Amino acid sequence: MRPRKRRMVDFEHSAREFRPFSPESETPEEILLTIDELETMRLSFLEHLSQGEAAVRMEVHQSTFQRALKKALEKVTEALVHGKAIRIEGGDYRMPRGDGTGPASQVQVGGGRNRGQGRGRGGRFGGPAGDCVCPACGHETPHTPGVACNQVKCEKCGSPMVRK
């Protein structure tokens, strides 16, 4: 199997989670939308680029862009139709600023550490440091950048992990 090529993402968003309105006692299922999948939607529907133009911007082949866009639209549609939350984190991406950490137009502040390169913005959603913890038994494991904690199963009890 060929290794995945990192996709160029020239946009950094601040929203990391969208949830349907529901009673606080109900926790909706979550759909994970990667940052590079969000970028395909942004380029197609907000920048109004053709798939070929958008693929060039992301430095991938047009068919790769098309598959990522289709996958992103399927995820968002599933979330909307079935009332699921959307969490945005991870993915195989890089950013174009000179040090590879942010949008080309963004001014670098504070050294730009721990941003871009598929690592998110740090903190609760997809940062490079931190742990995944099992809500059932409390077992902790180091977070793997680019892999959502809920995709990792607890070594002790098999439950999906959550971000600490």
Contact map, one row per residue, 1 for C-alpha under 8 A:
11100000000000000000000000000000000000000000000000000000000000000000000000000000000000000000000000000000000000000000000000000000000000000000000000000000000000000000
11110000000000000000000000000000000000000000000000000000000000000000000000000000000000000000000000000000000000000000000000000000000000000000000000000000000000000000
11111000000000000000000000000000000000000000000000000000000000000000000000000000000000000000000000000000000000000000000000000000000000000000000000000000000000000000
01111100000000000000000000000000000000000000000000000000000000000000000000000000000000000001000000000000000000000000000000000000000000000000000000000000000000000000
00111110000000000000000000000000000000000000000000000000000100000000000000000000000000000001000000000000000000000000000000000000000000000000000000000000000000000000
00011111000000000000000000000000000000000000000000000000000000000000000000000000000000000001110000000000000000000000000000000000000000000000000000000000000000000000
00001111100000000000000000000000000100000000000000000000011100000000000000000000000000000001110000000000000000000000000000000000000000000000000000000000000000000000
00000111110000000000000000000000000100000000000000000000111000000000000000000000000000000000111100000000000000000000000000000000000000000000000000000000000000000000
00000011111100000000000000000000001100100000000000000000010000000000000000000000000000000000111100000010000000000000000000000000000000000000000000000000000000000000
00000001111100000000000000000000000000100000000000000000000000000000000000000000000000000000001100000111000000000000000000000000000000000000000000000000000000000000
00000000111110000000000000000000000000100000000000000000000000000000000000000000000000000000000000000110000000000000000000000000000000000000000000000000000000000000
00000000111111000000000000000000000000000000000000000000000000000000000000000000000000000000000000000110000000000000000000000000000000000000000000000000000000000000
00000000001111110000000000000000000000000000000000000000000000000000000000000000000000000000000000000000000000000000000000000000000000000000000000000000000000000000
00000000000111110000000000000000000000000000000000000000000000000000000000000000000000000000000000000000000000000000000000000000000000000000000000000000000000000000
00000000000011111100000000000000000000000000000000000000000000000000000000000000000000010000000000000000000000000000000000000000000000000000000000000000000000000000
00000000000011111100000000000000000000000000000000000000000000000000000000000000000000111000000000000000000000000000000000001000000000000000000000000000000000000000
00000000000000111110000000000000000000000000000000000000000000000000000000000000000011110000000000000000000000000000000000000000000000000000000000000000000000000000
00000000000000111111000000000000000000000000000000000000000000000000000000000000000011100000000000000000000000000000000000000000000000000000000000000000000000000000
00000000000000001111100000010000000000000000000000000000000000000000000000000000000111000000000000000000000000000000000000000000000000000000000000000000000000000000
00000000000000000111110000010000000000000000000000000000000000000000000000000000001110000000000000000000000000000000000000000000000000000000000000000000000000000000
00000000000000000011111000000000000000000000000000000000000000000000000000000000000000000000000000000000000000000000000000000000000000000000000000000000000000000000
00000000000000000001111101000000000000000000000000000000000000000000000000000000000000000000000000000000000000000000000000000000000000000000000000000000000000000000
00000000000000000000111111000000000000000000000000000000000000000000000000000000000000000000000000000000000000000000000000000000000000000000000000000000000000000000
00000000000000000000011111100000000000000000000000000000000000000000000000000000000000000000000000000000000000000000000000000000000000000000000000000000000000000000
00000000000000000000001111100000000000000000000000000000000000000000000000000000000000000000000000000000000000000000000000000000000000000000000000000000000000000000
00000000000000000000011111110000000000000000000000000000000000000000000000000000000000000000000000000000000000000000000000000000000000000000000000000000000000000000
00000000000000000000000111111000000000000000000000000000000000000000000000000000000000000000000000000000000000000000000000000000000000000000000000000000000000000000
00000000000000000011000001111100000000000000000000000000000000000000000000000000001110000000000000000000000000000000000000000000000000000000000000000000000000000000
00000000000000000000000000111110000000000000000000000000000000000000000000000000000110000000000000000000000000000000000000000000000000000000000000000000000000000000
00000000000000000000000000011111000000000000000000000000000000000000000000000010000111100000000000000000000000000000000000000000000000000000000000000000000000000000
00000000000000000000000000001111100000000000000000000000000000000000000000110010000111100000000000000000000000000000000000000000000000000000000000000000000000000000
00000000000000000000000000000111110000000000000000000000000000000000000000100000000001111000000000000000000000000000000000000000000000000000000000010000000000000000
00000000000000000000000000000011111011000000000000000000000000000000000100110000000001111000000000000000000000000000000000000000000000000000000000000000000000000000
00000000000000000000000000000001111111000000000000000000000000000000000000000000000000011110000000000000000000000000000000000000000000000000000000000000000000000000
00000000100000000000000000000000111111100000000000000000000000000000000000000000000000011110100000000000000000000000010000000000000000000000000000000000000000000000
00000011100000000000000000000000011111110000000000000000000000000001000000000000000000000011100000000000000000000000000000000000000000000000000000000000000000000000
00000000000000000000000000000000111111111000000000000000000000000001101100000000000000000010000000000000000000000000000000000000000000000000000000000000000000000000
00000000000000000000000000000000111111111100000000000000000000000000000100000000000000010000000000000000000000000000000000000000000000000000000000000000000000000000
00000000111000000000000000000000001111111110000000000000000000000000000000000000000000000000000000000000000000000000000000000000000000000000000000000000000000000000
00000000000000000000000000000000000111111111000000000100000000001001100100000000000000000000000000000000000000000000000000000000000000000000000000000000000000000000
00000000000000000000000000000000000011111111110000000000000000000000100110000000000000000000000000000000000000000000000000000000000000000000000000000000000000000000
00000000000000000000000000000000000001111111111000000000000000000000000000000000000000000000000000000000000000000000000000000000000000000000000000000000000000000000
00000000000000000000000000000000000000111111111110000100000000000000000000000000000000000000000000000000000000000000000000000000000000000000000000000000000000000000
00000000000000000000000000000000000000011111111111100100000000000000000000000000000000000000000000000000000000000000000000000000000000000000000000000000000000000000
00000000000000000000000000000000000000001111111110000000000000000000000000000000000000000000000000000000000000000000000000000000000000000000000000000000000000000000
00000000000000000000000000000000000000001111111100000000000000000000000000000000000000000000000000000000000000000000000000000000000000000000000000000000000000000000
00000000000000000000000000000000000000000111111110000000000000000000000000000000000000000000000000000000000000000000000000000000000000000000000000000000000000000000
00000000000000000000000000000000000000000011111111000000000000000000000000000000000000000000000000000000000000000000000000000000000000000000000000000000000000000000
00000000000000000000000000000000000000000011101111111100000000000000000000000000000000000000000000000000000000000000000000000000000000000000000000000000000000000000
00000000000000000000000000000000000000000001000111111100000000000000000000000000000000000000000000000000000000000000000000000000000000000000000000000000000000000000
00000000000000000000000000000000000000000001000011111110000001001100000000000000000000000000000000000000000000000000000000000000000000000000000000000000000000000000
00000000000000000000000000000000000000000000000011111111000001000000000000000000000000000000000000000000000000000000000000000000000000000000000000000000000000000000
00000000000000000000000000000000000000000000000011111111100000000000000000000000000000000000000000000000000000000000000000000000000000000000000000000000000000000000
00000000000000000000000000000000000000010011000011111111110001001000000000000000000000000000000000000000000000000000000000000000000000000000000000000000000000000000
00000000000000000000000000000000000000000000000000111111111111011000000000000000000000000000000000000000000000000000000000000000000000000000000000000000000000000000
00000000000000000000000000000000000000000000000000011111111111000000000000000000000000000000000000000000000000000000000000000000000000000000000000000000000000000000
00000001000000000000000000000000000000000000000000001111111100000000000000000000000000000000000000000000000000000000000000000000000000000000000000000000000000000000
00000011100000000000000000000000000000000000000000000111111100000000000000000000000000000000000000000000000000000000000000000000000000000000000000000000000000000000
00000011000000000000000000000000000000000000000000000011111110000000000000000000000000000000000000000000000000000000000000000000000000000000000000000000000000000000
00001010000000000000000000000000000000000000000000000011111111011000000000000000000000000000000000000000000000000000000000000000000000000000000000000000000000000000
00000000000000000000000000000000000000000000000000000011001111111000000000000000000000000000000000000000000000000000000000000000000000000000000000000000000000000000
00000000000000000000000000000000000000000000000000110111000111111100000000000000000000000000000000000000000000000000000000000000000000000000000000000000000000000000
00000000000000000000000000000000000000000000000000000000000011111110000000000000000000000000000000000000000000000000000000000000000000000000000000000000000000000000
00000000000000000000000000000000000000000000000000000010000111111111000000000000000000000000000000000000000000000000000000000000000000000000000000000000000000000000
00000000000000000000000000000000000000010000000000100110000111111111100000000000000000000000000000000000000000000000000000000000000000000000000000000000000000000000
00000000000000000000000000000000000000000000000000100000000001111111110000000000000000000000000000000000000000000000000000000000000000000000000000000000000000000000
00000000000000000000000000000000000000000000000000000000000000111111111000000000000000000000000000000000000000000000000000000000000000000000000000000000000000000000
00000000000000000000000000000000000110010000000000000000000000011111111100000000000000000000000000000000000000000000000000000000000000000000000000000000000000000000
00000000000000000000000000000000000010011000000000000000000000001111111110000000000000000000000000000000000000000000000000000000000000000000000000000000000000000000
00000000000000000000000000000000000000000000000000000000000000000111111111000000000000000000000000000000000000000000000000000000000000000000000000000000000000000000
00000000000000000000000000000000000010000000000000000000000000000011111111100000000000000000000000000000000000000000000000000000000000000000000000000000000000000000
00000000000000000000000000000000100011011000000000000000000000000001111111110000000000000000000000000000000000000000000000000000000000000000000000000000000000000000
00000000000000000000000000000000000000001000000000000000000000000000111111111000000000000000000000000000000000000000000000000000000000000000000000000000000000000000
00000000000000000000000000000000000000000000000000000000000000000000011111111100000000000000000000000000000000000000000000000000000000000000000000000000000000000000
00000000000000000000000000000011100000000000000000000000000000000000001111111110000000000000000000000000000000000000000000000000000000000000000000000000000000000000
00000000000000000000000000000010100000000000000000000000000000000000000111111111000001000000000000000000000000000000000000000000000000000000000000000000000000000000
00000000000000000000000000000000000000000000000000000000000000000000000011111111100000000000000000000000000000000000000000000000000000000000000000000000000000000000
00000000000000000000000000000000000000000000000000000000000000000000000001111111111100000000000000000000000000000000000000000000000000000000000000000000000000000000
00000000000000000000000000000110000000000000000000000000000000000000000000111111111111000000000000000000000000000000000000000000000000000000000000000000000000000000
00000000000000000000000000000000000000000000000000000000000000000000000000011111111100000000000000000000000000000000000000000000000000000000000000000000000000000000
00000000000000000000000000000000000000000000000000000000000000000000000000001111111100000000000000000000000000000000000000000000000000000000000000000000000000000000
00000000000000000000000000000000000000000000000000000000000000000000000000000111111100000000000000000000000000000000000000000000000000000000000000000000000000000000
00000000000000000001000000010000000000000000000000000000000000000000000000000111111110000000000000000000000000000000000000000000000000000000000000000000000000000000
00000000000000000011000000011110000000000000000000000000000000000000000000000111111111000000000000000000000000000000000000000000000000000000000000000000000000000000
00000000000000001111000000011110000000000000000000000000000000000000000000000010001111100000000000000000000000000000000000000000000000000000000000000000000000000000
00000000000000001110000000000111100000000000000000000000000000000000000000010010000111110000000000000000000000000000000000000000000000000000000000000000000000000000
00000000000000011100000000000111100000000000000000000000000000000000000000000000000011111000000000000000000000000000000000000000000000000000000000000000000000000000
00000000000000111000000000000001111001000000000000000000000000000000000000000000000001111100000000000000000000000000000000001000000000000000000000000000000000000000
00000000000000010000000000000001111000000000000000000000000000000000000000000000000000111110000000000000000000000000001100001100000000000000000001010000000000000000
00000000000000000000000000000000011000000000000000000000000000000000000000000000000000011111000000000000000000000000011100000100000000000000000011110000000000000000
00000000000000000000000000000000011110000000000000000000000000000000000000000000000000001111100000000000000000000000010000000000000000000000000001100000000000000000
00011110000000000000000000000000000100000000000000000000000000000000000000000000000000000111110000000000000000000000110000000000000000000000000001000000000000000000
00000111100000000000000000000000001100000000000000000000000000000000000000000000000000000011111000000000000000000001110000000000000000000000000000000000000000000000
00000111100000000000000000000000000000000000000000000000000000000000000000000000000000000001111100011000000000000001110000000000000000000000000000000000000000000000
00000001110000000000000000000000000000000000000000000000000000000000000000000000000000000000111110011111000000000001100000000000000000000000000000000000000000000000
00000001110000000000000000000000000000000000000000000000000000000000000000000000000000000000011111111111000000000000000000000000000000000000000000000000000000000000
00000000000000000000000000000000000000000000000000000000000000000000000000000000000000000000001111111111110000000000000000000000000000000000000000000000000000000000
00000000000000000000000000000000000000000000000000000000000000000000000000000000000000000000000111111001000000000000000000000000000000000000000000000000000000000000
00000000000000000000000000000000000000000000000000000000000000000000000000000000000000000000000111111000000000000000000000000000000000000000000000000000000000000000
00000000000000000000000000000000000000000000000000000000000000000000000000000000000000000000011111111100000000000001100000000000000000000000000000000000000000000000
00000000000000000000000000000000000000000000000000000000000000000000000000000000000000000000011111111110000000011111100000000000000000000000000000000000000000000000
00000000011100000000000000000000000000000000000000000000000000000000000000000000000000000000001110011111010100010011000000000000000000000000000000000000000000000000
00000000111100000000000000000000000000000000000000000000000000000000000000000000000000000000001110001111110000000000000000000000000000000000000000000000000000000000
00000000010000000000000000000000000000000000000000000000000000000000000000000000000000000000001111000111110000000000000000000000000000000000000000000000000000000000
00000000000000000000000000000000000000000000000000000000000000000000000000000000000000000000000010000011111000000000000000000000000000000000000000000000000000000000
00000000000000000000000000000000000000000000000000000000000000000000000000000000000000000000000010000111111100000000000000000000000000000000000000000000000000000000
00000000000000000000000000000000000000000000000000000000000000000000000000000000000000000000000000000000111110000000000000000000000000000000000000000000000000000000
00000000000000000000000000000000000000000000000000000000000000000000000000000000000000000000000000000100011111110000000000000000000000000000000000000000000000000000
00000000000000000000000000000000000000000000000000000000000000000000000000000000000000000000000000000000001111110000000000000000000000000000000000000000000000000000
00000000000000000000000000000000000000000000000000000000000000000000000000000000000000000000000000000000000111111000000000000000000000000000000000000000000000000000
00000000000000000000000000000000000000000000000000000000000000000000000000000000000000000000000000000000000111111000000000000000000000000000000000000000000000000000
00000000000000000000000000000000000000000000000000000000000000000000000000000000000000000000000000001100000111111110000000000000000000000000000000000000000000000000
00000000000000000000000000000000000000000000000000000000000000000000000000000000000000000000000000001000000001111110000000000000000000000000000000000000000000000000
00000000000000000000000000000000000000000000000000000000000000000000000000000000000000000000000000001000000000011111001111000011000000000000000000000000000000000000
00000000000000000000000000000000000000000000000000000000000000000000000000000000000000000000000000001100000000011111111111000000000000000000000000000000000000000000
00000000000000000000000000000000000000000000000000000000000000000000000000000000000000000000111000011100000000000111111110000000000000000000000000000000000000000000
00000000000000000000000000000000000000000000000000000000000000000000000000000000000000000001111000011000000000000011111100000000000000000000000000000000000000000000
00000000000000000000000000000000001000000000000000000000000000000000000000000000000000000111110000000000000000000011111100000000000000000000000011000000000000000000
00000000000000000000000000000000000000000000000000000000000000000000000000000000000000001100000000000000000000000111111111000111000000000000000011000000000000000000
00000000000000000000000000000000000000000000000000000000000000000000000000000000000000001100000000000000000000000111111111001111000000000000000000000000000000000000
00000000000000000000000000000000000000000000000000000000000000000000000000000000000000000000000000000000000000000111001111101110000000000000000000000000000000000000
00000000000000000000000000000000000000000000000000000000000000000000000000000000000000000000000000000000000000000110001111111111100000000000000000000000000000000000
00000000000000000000000000000000000000000000000000000000000000000000000000000000000000000000000000000000000000000000000011111110000000000000000000000000000000000000
00000000000000000000000000000000000000000000000000000000000000000000000000000000000000000000000000000000000000000000000001111110000000000000000000000000000000000011
00000000000000010000000000000000000000000000000000000000000000000000000000000000000000011000000000000000000000000000000111111110000000000000000000000000000000000010
00000000000000000000000000000000000000000000000000000000000000000000000000000000000000001100000000000000000000000000001111111111000000000000000011110000000000000000
00000000000000000000000000000000000000000000000000000000000000000000000000000000000000000000000000000000000000000100001111111111110000000000000010000000000000000000
00000000000000000000000000000000000000000000000000000000000000000000000000000000000000000000000000000000000000000100001101000111110000000000001110000000000000000000
00000000000000000000000000000000000000000000000000000000000000000000000000000000000000000000000000000000000000000000000001000011111000000000011010000000000000000000
00000000000000000000000000000000000000000000000000000000000000000000000000000000000000000000000000000000000000000000000000000011111100000000011000000000000000000011
00000000000000000000000000000000000000000000000000000000000000000000000000000000000000000000000000000000000000000000000000000000111110000001111000000000000000000011
00000000000000000000000000000000000000000000000000000000000000000000000000000000000000000000000000000000000000000000000000000000011111000001111000001000000000001111
00000000000000000000000000000000000000000000000000000000000000000000000000000000000000000000000000000000000000000000000000000000001111100111100000000000000000001111
00000000000000000000000000000000000000000000000000000000000000000000000000000000000000000000000000000000000000000000000000000000000111111111000000000000010000111100
00000000000000000000000000000000000000000000000000000000000000000000000000000000000000000000000000000000000000000000000000000000000011111100000000000000000000101100
00000000000000000000000000000000000000000000000000000000000000000000000000000000000000000000000000000000000000000000000000000000000001111100000000000000000010100000
00000000000000000000000000000000000000000000000000000000000000000000000000000000000000000000000000000000000000000000000000000000000001111110000000000000000110000000
00000000000000000000000000000000000000000000000000000000000000000000000000000000000000000000000000000000000000000000000000000000000011111111000000000000000000000000
00000000000000000000000000000000000000000000000000000000000000000000000000000000000000000000000000000000000000000000000000000000000011001111100000000000011100000000
00000000000000000000000000000000000000000000000000000000000000000000000000000000000000000000000000000000000000000000000000000000001111000111110000000000000000000000
00000000000000000000000000000000000000000000000000000000000000000000000000000000000000000000000000000000000000000000000000000000001110000011111000000000000000000000
00000000000000000000000000000000000000000000000000000000000000000000000000000000000000000000000000000000000000000000000000000000111100000001111100000000000000000000
00000000000000000000000000000000000000000000000000000000000000000000000000000000000000000000000000000000000000000000000000000001111100000000111110101000000000000010
00000000000000000000000000000000000000000000000000000000000000000000000000000000000000000000000000000000000000000000000000000001000000000000011111111000000000000000
00000000000000000000000000000000000000000000000000000000000000000000000000000000000000000100000000000000000000000000011000000111100000000000001111110000000000000000
00000000000000000000000000000000000000000000000000000000000000000000000000000000000000001111000000000000000000000000011000000100000000000000000111110000000000000000
00000000000000000000000000000000000000000000000000000000000000000000000000000000000000000110000000000000000000000000000000000100000000000000001111111011000000000000
00000000000000000000000000000001000000000000000000000000000000000000000000000000000000001100000000000000000000000000000000000100000000000000000111111111000000000000
00000000000000000000000000000000000000000000000000000000000000000000000000000000000000000000000000000000000000000000000000000000000100000000001100111111000000011110
00000000000000000000000000000000000000000000000000000000000000000000000000000000000000000000000000000000000000000000000000000000000000000000000000011111100000011110
00000000000000000000000000000000000000000000000000000000000000000000000000000000000000000000000000000000000000000000000000000000000000000000000000111111100000011000
00000000000000000000000000000000000000000000000000000000000000000000000000000000000000000000000000000000000000000000000000000000000000000000000000111111110000011000
00000000000000000000000000000000000000000000000000000000000000000000000000000000000000000000000000000000000000000000000000000000000000000000000000000111111001111000
00000000000000000000000000000000000000000000000000000000000000000000000000000000000000000000000000000000000000000000000000000000000001000010000000000001111111111000
00000000000000000000000000000000000000000000000000000000000000000000000000000000000000000000000000000000000000000000000000000000000000000010000000000000111111000000
00000000000000000000000000000000000000000000000000000000000000000000000000000000000000000000000000000000000000000000000000000000000000001010000000000000011111000000
00000000000000000000000000000000000000000000000000000000000000000000000000000000000000000000000000000000000000000000000000000000000000011000000000000000011111100000
00000000000000000000000000000000000000000000000000000000000000000000000000000000000000000000000000000000000000000000000000000000000000000000000000000000111111110000
00000000000000000000000000000000000000000000000000000000000000000000000000000000000000000000000000000000000000000000000000000000000001110000000000000000110011111000
00000000000000000000000000000000000000000000000000000000000000000000000000000000000000000000000000000000000000000000000000000000000001000000000000001111110001111100
00000000000000000000000000000000000000000000000000000000000000000000000000000000000000000000000000000000000000000000000000000000000111100000000000001111110000111110
00000000000000000000000000000000000000000000000000000000000000000000000000000000000000000000000000000000000000000000000000000000000111100000000000001100000000011111
00000000000000000000000000000000000000000000000000000000000000000000000000000000000000000000000000000000000000000000000000011000011110000000001000001100000000001111
00000000000000000000000000000000000000000000000000000000000000000000000000000000000000000000000000000000000000000000000000010000011110000000000000000000000000000111
